Amino acid sequence: MPAYTVTVATGSQWFAGTDDYIYVTLVGTEQSSERTLLDKPLYNDFERGAVDSYEVKVEDNLGEIVLVKIEKNKYWILDDWYCKYITVKTPAGDYMEFPCFRWLVDDTEVVLRDGHARLPQDDKTSLGRQHRQKELEMRQKAYRWKEWQPGFPMSIDANRHRDLPRDIQFDSEKSVDFLLNFSKAIDNLLMSRFMHMFQSSWSDLADFQKIFRTIKNSISEYVMRHWKEDFLFGYQFLNGCNPVVIQKCSKLPDKFPVTHEMVAVSLERELTLEQEIQAGNIYMVDYEVLDGIRPNCTDPCTLQYLAAPICLLYKNTRDKILPLAIQLGQIPGEDNPIFLPTDGQYDWLLAKTWVRFADFQYHQTITHLLGTHLITEVFAIAMYRQLPAVHPVFKLLKPHIRFTIAINTKAREQLICERGIFDKANATGGGGHVQLIQRVMKSLTFKSLCFPEGIKARGVDIKQELPTYFYRDDGCRVWEATSSFVSDVLSIYYTSDEVVQEDKEIQAFVKDVCSFGMQDFDHCEFPKSLKSLEELTEYLTVIVFTASAQHAAVNFGQFDWCSWIPNAPSTMRKPPPKQKGIANVKWIIETLPDCGRSSWHLGAVWALSQYQENELFLGMYPDEHFTEKPVKQAMERFRNQLAEISRIIRQRNEGKNLPYFNMSPDKIPNSVAV
């Protein structure tokens, strides 16, 4: 009697094993095996991390094995089981791999395809086509769109993390609870003694060191010592937490009437301001999007304020970016003066602090939350809804959307919800952050997510003009490596543009992103279909890059740059000054966050900046969704490219007071998971 050897691998994460009954049925092109209980007497099967082998006896040869059906039934109390993969050895000695990498919950069954990726038009058997269709029907019931706030990108239809499908929940050992991590931060940073002083002001700028005393971080300490300096202020627009707002100034806007006479003393090339602009030495940041946003009012005892500043920046003869002029509102006038480096030291320091404050609000809500978390969730939901596990693009993207839906659901539960951490610490809490995203969504386009195009659109793409823009340089290297990897994988399955056009599942995926995830907003210009392999490569590169490199660049430097509160205040308790000559240390202290909000802020940026245990970094694919050798070779080339980029970055950073590692591949997690 012929026998097939079935090997089953159980996951190694906590609670992955099961005591339930596991049955298997092998479905071949000729016939199917009997439903067989996988059980070894006197042996505890399916333990965490175990790899167990069994014999499945058949009367006749089954033909080519097309499907493997796994069933889990209750033994004495139902427990979830994580199956990594199943392999089948035929009587002739041939091996077939059936990737699973999913949880089996309750009494359930899962039907697996072999590990070879297939486009829908390449599935020639009715069994294969039916399996694809049934899998998508089940997924579309489990992964539903929901509008969390009007005008937002759509999110998953789940109010709490525990309501999510089990396959996209966090593993039990992954501690990502915001409140738990915040509590750890309070303990680790010894801040609990300040939490009760919620509305008490500090008495001096140096007092912020009281909640900074336990921090051992070279960049944070450098920021603490140098935050008042114009050099560090300008440098952060290139390589800080929010390196996406600086743009070349080709013409001063009418709303920002800076004259040559105002700034002449700060110019170094014996050129007029207009000539400096024409020479490409003038840059600008404009926080117009903050204008009119409602400031936080969740604590009626403490007023909070917002501003929408404009800042002119100058590249001096040593290629340093320095602030040249600051206007704290969008409408020029006597009550909205233009602050200059030649003003009194406290007037100038206060004006720069207002810019840093605005930058923090922009970074947290627009660059970080919307630009990486929420956008990646849209792609993730559409992927689950429209691409079966056998599709090569599903296999390609799955590691890069790992835990993203879960972390966003946690954020909606604890961080950006009413009375969440945003409300406790940020001036845009209490609904301002919602207004901001609604406003930015009206101008967000797909092309703005393409890293090279975003850089070029801001006029900062030429290396010689901004030679210390490491975010740009490292980002371009990682983008090119990612694009090359995506192209290598896609070329294995798509032999022409026509194959892309004929792939109904990939077209449905792209349409779902635009028509549902982005709510078909006319202005967003997300494609509804893809016509060529080049377009598909760019589309998928955007997803992988946004979820990995872009998120790493704007997330993991938060503690470096934002832990020194005066450099990145989360709220301001006095309105922007309407005249010069009134600022002093007392004014600045009374403007900056109080003791309690400073503690909330520091705890939050600490928690958000932590890498997770067993982090999977870019290029690491331990779950083998692909079994084809050419794909594994493409992965190896990708890893080699990334390793070379990491080497270049390490070499450049040697001896620097401010090393830039945020775009180094060995520090870029695969997905948005924190």
C-alpha positions as CSV (number, residue, x, y, z in Angstrom):
1,M,0.0,0.0,0.0
2,P,1.6,3.3,-1.1
3,A,2.4,5.8,1.7
4,Y,3.0,9.5,1.7
5,T,5.1,11.1,4.4
6,V,3.5,14.2,5.7
7,T,5.7,16.5,7.8
8,V,4.1,19.3,9.9
9,A,5.9,22.3,11.4
10,T,4.4,24.2,14.3
11,G,5.4,27.8,15.0
12,S,7.8,28.7,17.7
13,Q,5.9,31.7,19.1
14,W,4.2,31.5,22.4
15,F,1.1,29.3,22.5
16,A,1.6,28.1,19.0
17,G,1.2,24.4,19.9
18,T,-2.1,22.6,20.3
19,D,-3.6,19.5,21.9
20,D,-6.5,19.4,19.5
21,Y,-7.0,16.7,16.9
22,I,-5.3,17.5,13.6
23,Y,-6.5,15.7,10.4
24,V,-5.0,15.8,6.9
25,T,-6.4,15.1,3.5
26,L,-4.2,15.0,0.4
27,V,-6.0,16.1,-2.7
28,G,-4.4,14.9,-6.0
29,T,-5.1,15.2,-9.6
30,E,-6.3,11.5,-9.7
31,Q,-8.0,11.2,-6.3
32,S,-7.9,12.2,-2.7
33,S,-6.6,10.3,0.4
34,E,-8.9,9.4,3.3
35,R,-9.2,12.0,6.1
36,T,-6.3,10.9,8.3
37,L,-5.8,11.7,12.0
38,L,-2.2,12.8,12.6
39,D,-1.3,11.2,15.9
40,K,1.5,9.3,17.5
41,P,0.5,7.2,20.4
42,L,2.2,8.1,23.7
43,Y,3.7,11.2,22.0
44,N,2.7,14.8,22.5
45,D,2.2,16.1,18.9
46,F,2.2,19.6,17.6
47,E,4.2,21.2,20.4
48,R,5.5,24.7,20.1
49,G,8.5,24.6,17.6
50,A,8.0,20.9,16.8
51,V,8.4,19.3,13.4
52,D,6.4,16.1,13.3
53,S,6.2,13.5,10.5
54,Y,3.4,11.0,9.8
55,E,2.5,8.4,7.2
56,V,-0.7,8.7,5.1
57,K,-1.5,5.4,3.4
58,V,-3.5,5.2,0.2
59,E,-4.9,2.5,-1.9
60,D,-3.7,4.0,-5.2
61,N,-1.4,6.7,-6.4
62,L,-3.1,10.1,-6.0
63,G,-1.4,11.7,-8.9
64,E,0.2,15.2,-8.5
65,I,-0.7,16.6,-5.1
66,V,-2.7,19.8,-5.7
67,L,-4.1,20.6,-2.2
68,V,-3.5,19.7,1.4
69,K,-6.5,20.1,3.7
70,I,-5.8,20.5,7.4
71,E,-8.6,20.2,10.0
72,K,-8.4,21.0,13.6
73,N,-11.1,19.6,16.0
74,K,-11.6,20.1,19.7
75,Y,-9.9,17.6,22.0
76,W,-10.9,18.7,25.5
77,I,-10.6,22.5,25.3
78,L,-10.1,24.4,22.1
79,D,-6.7,26.1,21.7
80,D,-5.3,27.9,18.7
81,W,-2.6,26.3,16.6
82,Y,0.0,28.0,14.4
83,C,1.0,25.9,11.5
84,K,4.2,27.1,9.6
85,Y,4.2,24.6,6.7
86,I,3.5,21.1,5.6
87,T,5.7,19.0,3.3
88,V,4.7,15.9,1.5
89,K,7.0,13.1,0.3
90,T,5.5,11.0,-2.4
91,P,6.0,7.2,-2.7
92,A,8.4,8.0,-5.6
93,G,10.5,10.2,-3.3
94,D,9.5,13.6,-4.6
95,Y,9.0,16.5,-2.1
96,M,6.4,19.2,-2.2
97,E,6.2,22.2,0.1
98,F,2.9,23.7,1.3
99,P,3.5,27.0,3.1
100,C,0.8,27.9,5.7
101,F,2.1,30.5,8.2
102,R,-1.3,31.1,9.8
103,W,-3.3,30.3,12.9
104,L,-6.0,27.7,13.0
105,V,-8.7,28.9,15.4
106,D,-11.5,26.8,17.0
107,D,-12.9,23.9,14.9
108,T,-11.7,24.9,11.5
109,E,-10.0,23.7,8.3
110,V,-7.4,25.3,6.0
111,V,-6.7,24.2,2.5
112,L,-3.2,24.8,1.3
113,R,-1.6,25.2,-2.1
114,D,1.9,24.1,-2.9
115,G,4.6,26.8,-2.5
116,H,4.9,27.7,-6.2
117,A,3.4,31.1,-6.8
118,R,0.9,31.3,-9.6
119,L,-0.9,34.2,-11.3
120,P,-4.7,33.6,-11.8
121,Q,-4.3,33.1,-15.5
122,D,-1.7,30.4,-14.9
123,D,-4.1,28.3,-12.7
124,K,-5.2,25.7,-15.3
125,T,-7.1,23.3,-13.0
126,S,-10.6,23.8,-11.8
127,L,-9.5,22.8,-8.3
128,G,-6.9,25.6,-8.3
129,R,-9.3,28.2,-9.6
130,Q,-12.0,27.2,-7.1
131,H,-9.5,27.4,-4.2
132,R,-8.5,30.9,-5.1
133,Q,-12.1,32.1,-5.4
134,K,-13.2,30.5,-2.1
135,E,-10.2,31.9,-0.2
136,L,-10.9,35.4,-1.4
137,E,-14.6,35.1,-0.5
138,M,-13.7,34.1,3.0
139,R,-11.1,36.9,3.3
140,Q,-13.5,39.6,2.1
141,K,-15.9,38.6,4.9
142,A,-13.1,38.8,7.5
143,Y,-11.3,41.9,6.2
144,R,-13.9,44.7,5.8
145,W,-13.3,48.4,5.2
146,K,-14.4,50.9,7.8
147,E,-14.2,54.7,8.0
148,W,-12.7,55.6,11.3
149,Q,-13.1,59.3,10.7
150,P,-14.6,61.2,7.8
151,G,-12.1,62.0,5.1
152,F,-9.5,59.5,6.4
153,P,-8.0,56.6,4.5
154,M,-10.2,53.6,5.3
155,S,-9.1,51.2,8.0
156,I,-10.0,47.7,9.2
157,D,-13.5,47.1,10.5
158,A,-12.5,46.3,14.1
159,N,-12.9,48.5,17.2
160,R,-10.4,46.5,19.3
161,H,-7.2,44.5,18.7
162,R,-8.9,41.3,19.9
163,D,-11.6,41.8,17.3
164,L,-9.1,41.4,14.4
165,P,-8.7,38.1,12.5
166,R,-6.2,36.0,14.5
167,D,-3.7,35.9,11.6
168,I,-3.1,39.7,11.9
169,Q,-3.1,40.0,15.7
170,F,0.2,40.4,17.5
171,D,2.0,37.4,18.8
172,S,1.5,36.9,22.5
173,E,5.1,37.7,23.3
174,K,5.2,40.9,21.3
175,S,4.6,43.7,23.9
176,V,3.3,46.6,21.9
177,D,0.6,47.9,24.1
178,F,1.0,51.7,24.2
179,L,0.0,52.0,27.8
180,L,2.2,49.2,28.9
181,N,5.2,50.6,27.0
182,F,4.4,54.1,28.3
183,S,4.4,52.7,31.9
184,K,7.8,51.1,31.1
185,A,9.0,54.5,30.0
186,I,7.8,56.2,33.2
187,D,9.7,53.6,35.2
188,N,12.9,53.5,33.1
189,L,13.2,57.2,32.9
190,L,12.3,57.8,36.6
191,M,9.5,60.2,35.7
192,S,6.8,59.1,38.0
193,R,7.7,61.8,40.5
194,F,6.7,64.5,37.9
195,M,3.4,63.0,36.8
196,H,1.4,64.5,39.6
197,M,2.7,68.0,38.9
198,F,0.5,68.1,35.8
199,Q,0.1,71.8,35.4
200,S,3.2,73.0,37.2
201,S,5.8,74.9,35.1
202,W,9.5,74.4,35.2
203,S,11.4,77.2,36.8
204,D,14.3,77.3,34.3
205,L,15.3,75.8,31.0
206,A,17.9,73.7,32.8
207,D,15.1,72.1,34.8
208,F,14.1,70.0,31.8
209,Q,17.2,68.0,32.7
210,K,15.4,66.7,35.7
211,I,13.4,64.3,33.4
212,F,16.5,63.9,31.2
213,R,18.8,62.7,33.9
214,T,18.6,59.0,33.2
215,I,18.9,59.3,29.4
216,K,22.0,57.7,27.9
217,N,21.8,58.6,24.3
218,S,24.5,60.3,22.4
219,I,22.3,62.2,20.0
220,S,19.8,63.2,22.7
221,E,22.6,64.5,24.8
222,Y,24.1,66.4,21.9
223,V,20.7,68.0,21.2
224,M,20.4,69.0,24.9
225,R,23.7,70.8,24.7
226,H,23.3,72.4,21.3
227,W,19.5,72.9,20.7
228,K,19.8,76.7,20.8
229,E,22.3,76.8,18.0
230,D,21.2,77.8,14.5
231,F,23.2,75.0,13.0
232,L,21.3,72.2,14.8
233,F,18.0,73.9,14.1
234,G,18.7,73.8,10.4
235,Y,20.3,70.4,10.3
236,Q,17.1,68.8,11.6
237,F,15.3,69.7,8.4
238,L,17.7,67.4,6.6
239,N,18.3,64.6,8.9
240,G,16.0,64.9,11.9
241,C,12.7,63.1,12.5
242,N,10.8,65.1,9.9
243,P,13.2,65.4,6.9
244,V,10.4,65.8,4.4
245,V,9.3,69.4,4.6
246,I,12.3,71.4,3.4
247,Q,12.0,72.7,-0.1
248,K,14.0,74.9,-2.4
249,C,12.7,78.5,-2.6
250,S,12.5,79.7,-6.2
251,K,10.4,82.8,-5.2
252,L,9.4,84.3,-1.9
253,P,5.6,84.1,-1.5
254,D,3.8,87.4,-1.0
255,K,2.6,86.2,2.4
256,F,6.3,86.2,3.6
257,P,7.7,89.6,2.7
258,V,11.4,89.1,3.7
259,T,13.6,91.8,2.2
260,H,17.3,91.8,1.5
261,E,17.9,94.5,4.0
262,M,16.4,92.3,6.8
263,V,18.8,89.4,6.2
264,A,21.8,91.0,4.5
265,V,24.1,90.6,7.5
266,S,23.4,86.9,7.6
267,L,24.4,86.3,3.9
268,E,28.0,85.3,3.2
269,R,28.4,85.4,-0.6
270,E,28.1,89.2,-1.2
271,L,24.9,88.5,-3.2
272,T,21.5,90.0,-2.7
273,L,18.7,87.8,-1.3
274,E,17.2,87.5,-4.8
275,Q,20.6,86.5,-6.2
276,E,21.0,83.9,-3.5
277,I,17.5,82.5,-4.4
278,Q,18.5,82.3,-8.0
279,A,21.8,80.6,-7.1
280,G,19.8,77.9,-5.3
281,N,21.0,78.7,-1.8
282,I,17.6,79.6,-0.2
283,Y,15.2,77.0,1.2
284,M,11.9,77.2,3.0
285,V,9.6,75.3,5.3
286,D,6.0,76.3,5.4
287,Y,3.5,74.9,8.0
288,E,0.5,76.4,6.3
289,V,-1.5,73.2,6.8
290,L,-1.6,74.0,10.6
291,D,-3.3,77.4,10.0
292,G,-6.7,77.4,11.6
293,I,-6.4,73.9,13.2
294,R,-8.3,73.9,16.5
295,P,-5.8,73.6,19.5
296,N,-6.3,71.0,22.2
297,C,-9.0,71.9,24.7
298,T,-9.4,68.6,26.5
299,D,-8.0,70.2,29.7
300,P,-10.0,73.4,30.2
301,C,-7.7,74.5,33.0
302,T,-4.7,74.9,30.6
303,L,-5.0,76.8,27.3
304,Q,-2.9,75.4,24.5
305,Y,-2.0,77.2,21.3
306,L,-1.0,76.4,17.7
307,A,0.8,78.4,15.0
308,A,1.5,78.0,11.3
309,P,5.0,79.4,10.9
310,I,7.1,80.0,7.7
311,C,10.9,79.7,8.0
312,L,13.5,80.8,5.4
313,L,16.7,78.8,5.4
314,Y,20.1,79.7,4.0
315,K,22.8,77.3,2.8
316,N,26.0,79.1,3.8
317,T,29.5,78.8,2.3
318,R,30.2,75.7,4.5
319,D,27.1,74.0,3.2
320,K,25.3,74.3,6.6
321,I,21.6,75.1,6.6
322,L,20.8,78.0,8.9
323,P,17.6,79.9,9.7
324,L,17.4,83.3,8.0
325,A,13.9,84.6,8.9
326,I,10.8,83.3,10.7
327,Q,7.2,84.4,10.5
328,L,4.9,82.7,13.0
329,G,1.6,83.2,11.1
330,Q,0.5,83.0,7.5
331,I,-0.8,86.6,7.2
332,P,1.9,89.3,7.3
333,G,1.3,92.4,9.4
334,E,2.4,94.5,12.3
335,D,1.1,91.8,14.8
336,N,3.0,89.1,12.9
337,P,6.6,90.3,12.8
338,I,9.4,88.6,10.9
339,F,11.9,87.3,13.4
340,L,15.6,87.5,12.5
341,P,18.9,86.1,13.8
342,T,19.9,89.7,14.6
343,D,16.9,90.1,17.0
344,G,17.4,89.7,20.8
345,Q,18.5,86.2,21.7
346,Y,15.3,85.2,23.4
347,D,13.1,86.6,20.7
348,W,15.0,84.5,18.2
349,L,15.1,81.4,20.4
350,L,11.3,81.7,21.0
351,A,10.6,82.0,17.3
352,K,12.7,78.9,16.5
353,T,11.0,77.0,19.3
354,W,7.6,77.8,17.7
355,V,9.0,76.3,14.4
356,R,10.2,73.2,16.2
357,F,6.8,72.9,17.8
358,A,5.0,73.1,14.5
359,D,7.4,70.6,13.0
360,F,6.7,68.2,15.8
361,Q,2.9,68.4,15.1
362,Y,3.4,68.0,11.4
363,H,5.8,65.1,11.9
364,Q,3.6,63.1,14.4
365,T,0.3,63.5,12.5
366,I,1.2,63.9,8.8
367,T,4.6,62.4,8.2
368,H,4.4,59.5,10.6
369,L,0.8,58.6,11.3
370,L,-0.8,59.3,7.9
371,G,2.3,58.9,5.7
372,T,3.4,55.5,6.9
373,H,0.9,53.9,9.3
374,L,-2.5,54.7,7.7
375,I,-1.3,54.5,4.1
376,T,0.3,51.1,4.7
377,E,-2.9,49.8,6.3
378,V,-4.8,50.6,3.2
379,F,-2.5,48.5,1.1
380,A,-2.5,45.7,3.7
381,I,-6.3,45.4,3.8
382,A,-6.6,45.4,0.0
383,M,-4.0,42.8,-0.2
384,Y,-5.9,40.4,2.1
385,R,-9.1,41.1,0.3
386,Q,-7.9,40.7,-3.3
387,L,-4.8,38.5,-3.4
388,P,-4.9,34.8,-2.5
389,A,-1.9,33.3,-0.7
390,V,-0.7,31.6,-3.9
391,H,-0.3,35.0,-5.7
392,P,3.3,36.1,-6.0
393,V,2.5,39.6,-4.9
394,F,0.8,38.4,-1.8
395,K,3.9,36.4,-1.0
396,L,6.1,39.4,-1.7
397,L,4.1,41.9,0.4
398,K,3.1,39.8,3.4
399,P,6.3,40.3,5.4
400,H,6.0,44.0,4.8
401,I,2.5,44.5,6.2
402,R,3.2,42.2,9.3
403,F,1.5,43.6,12.4
404,T,0.6,46.9,10.7
405,I,-3.2,46.5,11.0
406,A,-2.7,45.4,14.6
407,I,-0.5,48.4,15.6
408,N,-3.0,50.8,13.9
409,T,-5.9,49.2,15.7
410,K,-4.0,49.6,19.0
411,A,-3.3,53.3,18.1
412,R,-7.0,53.9,17.5
413,E,-7.7,52.3,20.9
414,Q,-5.1,54.0,23.0
415,L,-3.1,56.7,21.2
416,I,-5.2,58.8,18.8
417,C,-8.6,58.1,20.3
418,E,-10.6,60.5,22.5
419,R,-8.7,60.9,25.8
420,G,-5.8,58.9,24.4
421,I,-2.1,59.8,24.7
422,F,-2.4,62.4,21.9
423,D,-5.0,64.2,23.9
424,K,-2.9,64.2,27.1
425,A,0.3,65.6,25.6
426,N,-0.2,67.2,22.2
427,A,-1.5,70.6,21.1
428,T,-3.2,68.9,18.2
429,G,-4.9,66.4,20.5
430,G,-8.6,66.7,21.2
431,G,-9.5,66.6,17.5
432,G,-6.9,68.8,15.9
433,H,-5.0,65.7,14.6
434,V,-8.2,64.6,12.9
435,Q,-8.6,68.0,11.3
436,L,-5.0,67.8,10.1
437,I,-5.3,64.5,8.4
438,Q,-8.6,65.4,6.8
439,R,-7.0,68.5,5.4
440,V,-3.8,66.8,4.1
441,M,-5.8,64.0,2.5
442,K,-7.2,66.6,0.1
443,S,-3.7,67.0,-1.5
444,L,-2.1,63.6,-0.9
445,T,-1.2,61.9,-4.2
446,F,0.2,58.5,-5.0
447,K,3.2,60.0,-6.7
448,S,4.1,61.8,-3.4
449,L,4.7,58.4,-2.0
450,C,7.4,57.6,-4.6
451,F,10.6,58.6,-2.8
452,P,12.6,60.0,-5.8
453,E,9.6,62.0,-7.1
454,G,8.9,63.4,-3.6
455,I,12.5,64.5,-3.3
456,K,12.5,66.0,-6.8
457,A,9.2,67.8,-6.2
458,R,10.7,69.7,-3.3
459,G,13.7,70.7,-5.4
460,V,16.2,69.0,-3.1
461,D,17.3,66.1,-5.4
462,I,20.7,67.4,-6.4
463,K,23.4,66.1,-4.1
464,Q,25.9,68.8,-4.8
465,E,23.4,71.5,-3.6
466,L,22.7,69.8,-0.3
467,P,25.7,67.5,0.3
468,T,24.7,66.6,3.9
469,Y,21.2,65.5,3.2
470,F,21.8,61.9,4.3
471,Y,18.1,61.1,4.5
472,R,17.9,61.7,0.7
473,D,21.1,59.9,-0.1
474,D,20.5,56.8,2.0
475,G,16.8,56.8,1.0
476,C,17.6,56.8,-2.7
477,R,20.0,53.9,-2.2
478,V,17.4,51.8,-0.4
479,W,14.7,52.8,-2.9
480,E,16.9,51.6,-5.8
481,A,17.8,48.3,-4.0
482,T,14.1,47.7,-3.2
483,S,13.0,48.5,-6.7
484,S,15.6,46.2,-8.1
485,F,14.5,43.4,-5.8
486,V,10.8,43.9,-6.6
487,S,11.6,43.9,-10.3
488,D,13.6,40.7,-10.0
489,V,10.8,38.9,-8.3
490,L,8.0,40.2,-10.7
491,S,10.0,39.3,-13.8
492,I,9.9,35.6,-12.8
493,Y,6.1,35.6,-13.1
494,Y,5.2,38.5,-15.5
495,T,6.8,38.1,-18.9
496,S,5.2,41.1,-20.5
497,D,3.0,44.1,-19.9
498,E,0.0,42.1,-21.3
499,V,0.4,39.6,-18.4
500,V,0.1,42.4,-15.9
501,Q,-3.1,43.7,-17.7
502,E,-4.6,40.2,-17.7
503,D,-4.0,39.6,-14.0
504,K,-7.5,40.2,-12.7
505,E,-6.4,39.8,-9.0
506,I,-3.7,42.4,-9.2
507,Q,-6.1,44.8,-11.0
508,A,-8.7,44.2,-8.3
509,F,-6.1,44.9,-5.6
510,V,-5.1,48.2,-7.1
511,K,-8.7,49.2,-7.7
512,D,-9.7,48.3,-4.1
513,V,-6.9,50.5,-2.8
514,C,-8.1,53.5,-4.8
515,S,-11.9,53.0,-4.8
516,F,-12.3,51.9,-1.2
517,G,-9.1,52.4,0.8
518,M,-8.6,56.0,-0.5
519,Q,-12.4,56.4,-1.0
520,D,-12.0,57.3,-4.7
521,F,-11.0,60.8,-3.9
522,D,-10.4,62.5,-7.3
523,H,-7.4,64.4,-6.0
524,C,-5.4,61.4,-4.7
525,E,-4.5,60.2,-8.2
526,F,-4.0,56.6,-7.0
527,P,-4.2,54.4,-10.1
528,K,-7.3,52.2,-10.6
529,S,-5.4,49.9,-12.9
530,L,-1.9,49.1,-14.0
531,K,-0.9,48.8,-17.6
532,S,2.7,47.7,-17.5
533,L,5.3,45.8,-15.5
534,E,7.1,49.1,-14.8
535,E,4.0,50.5,-13.2
536,L,3.5,47.4,-11.1
537,T,7.2,47.5,-10.0
538,E,6.8,51.2,-8.9
539,Y,3.5,50.5,-7.2
540,L,4.9,47.6,-5.1
541,T,8.2,49.5,-4.4
542,V,6.1,52.3,-2.9
543,I,4.4,49.8,-0.6
544,V,7.6,48.0,0.6
545,F,9.6,51.2,0.9
546,T,6.8,53.1,2.8
547,A,6.3,50.2,5.2
548,S,10.0,49.7,5.9
549,A,12.5,52.5,5.1
550,Q,10.2,55.5,5.2
551,H,8.7,54.4,8.5
552,A,12.1,53.7,10.0
553,A,13.3,57.1,8.9
554,V,10.6,59.0,10.7
555,N,9.9,56.8,13.7
556,F,13.1,55.5,15.3
557,G,14.8,58.9,15.6
558,Q,12.0,60.3,17.8
559,F,13.7,59.7,21.1
560,D,17.0,61.1,19.6
561,W,15.5,64.4,18.5
562,C,12.4,64.8,20.7
563,S,13.4,63.7,24.2
564,W,14.9,67.1,24.9
565,I,11.5,68.8,25.3
566,P,12.6,72.4,24.3
567,N,13.8,71.0,21.0
568,A,10.4,69.4,20.1
569,P,7.7,70.7,22.4
570,S,4.4,68.8,22.1
571,T,2.3,71.8,23.2
572,M,2.6,75.5,23.8
573,R,0.9,77.3,26.7
574,K,1.2,80.9,25.5
575,P,0.2,82.3,22.2
576,P,2.8,83.2,19.5
577,P,4.3,86.6,20.3
578,K,2.8,89.4,18.3
579,Q,5.8,91.8,18.8
580,K,9.5,91.7,19.4
581,G,11.2,92.5,22.6
582,I,8.9,90.7,25.0
583,A,10.6,87.3,25.2
584,N,12.8,86.3,28.1
585,V,13.6,83.0,29.9
586,K,10.4,83.2,32.0
587,W,8.2,83.8,28.9
588,I,9.8,80.8,27.2
589,I,9.4,78.5,30.3
590,E,5.7,79.5,30.6
591,T,5.2,78.7,26.9
592,L,6.8,75.3,26.9
593,P,5.0,72.2,28.2
594,D,4.4,71.9,32.0
595,C,5.9,69.1,34.1
596,G,3.1,66.6,33.5
597,R,2.8,67.0,29.7
598,S,6.6,66.9,29.5
599,S,6.5,63.5,31.2
600,W,3.7,62.2,28.9
601,H,5.7,63.5,25.9
602,L,8.9,61.8,26.9
603,G,7.2,58.6,27.7
604,A,5.5,58.5,24.4
605,V,8.6,59.2,22.2
606,W,10.5,56.6,24.2
607,A,7.8,53.9,23.7
608,L,7.4,54.7,20.0
609,S,11.2,54.6,19.3
610,Q,11.8,51.1,20.7
611,Y,12.7,48.2,18.4
612,Q,10.9,45.0,19.2
613,E,12.4,41.8,20.4
614,N,13.3,39.5,17.5
615,E,12.8,42.3,15.1
616,L,12.8,41.3,11.4
617,F,14.9,43.8,9.4
618,L,14.7,44.6,5.7
619,G,15.7,41.6,3.6
620,M,15.0,39.1,6.4
621,Y,12.4,36.6,5.2
622,P,12.4,33.6,7.7
623,D,8.8,32.6,6.7
624,E,9.4,30.9,3.3
625,H,6.2,31.9,1.4
626,F,8.2,31.4,-1.8
627,T,9.7,28.0,-2.6
628,E,11.1,28.9,-6.1
629,K,14.9,29.0,-6.3
630,P,15.0,32.1,-8.5
631,V,13.1,34.1,-5.9
632,K,15.4,32.9,-3.2
633,Q,18.3,34.0,-5.3
634,A,16.7,37.5,-5.7
635,M,16.4,37.7,-2.0
636,E,20.0,36.9,-1.5
637,R,21.0,39.6,-4.0
638,F,18.7,42.0,-2.2
639,R,20.4,41.2,1.1
640,N,23.8,41.7,-0.4
641,Q,22.8,45.1,-1.8
642,L,21.4,46.1,1.6
643,A,24.6,45.0,3.4
644,E,26.7,47.1,1.1
645,I,24.5,50.2,1.8
646,S,24.8,49.6,5.5
647,R,28.6,49.4,5.1
648,I,28.7,52.7,3.2
649,I,26.6,54.4,5.9
650,R,28.7,53.0,8.8
651,Q,31.8,54.3,7.0
652,R,30.3,57.7,6.5
653,N,29.2,58.0,10.1
654,E,32.6,57.2,11.6
655,G,33.7,60.0,13.9
656,K,30.6,62.1,13.5
657,N,28.9,63.9,16.4
658,L,25.6,63.4,14.7
659,P,25.7,60.0,12.9
660,Y,22.7,59.3,10.7
661,F,21.6,55.7,10.8
662,N,17.8,56.0,10.3
663,M,17.9,54.8,6.7
664,S,20.6,52.1,7.3
665,P,19.1,48.8,6.2
666,D,20.3,47.0,9.3
667,K,18.1,49.3,11.3
668,I,15.1,49.3,9.1
669,P,12.4,46.8,10.2
670,N,10.5,45.0,7.4
671,S,7.1,46.5,8.4
672,V,5.2,49.2,10.4
673,A,4.9,47.3,13.7
674,V,5.4,50.0,16.3
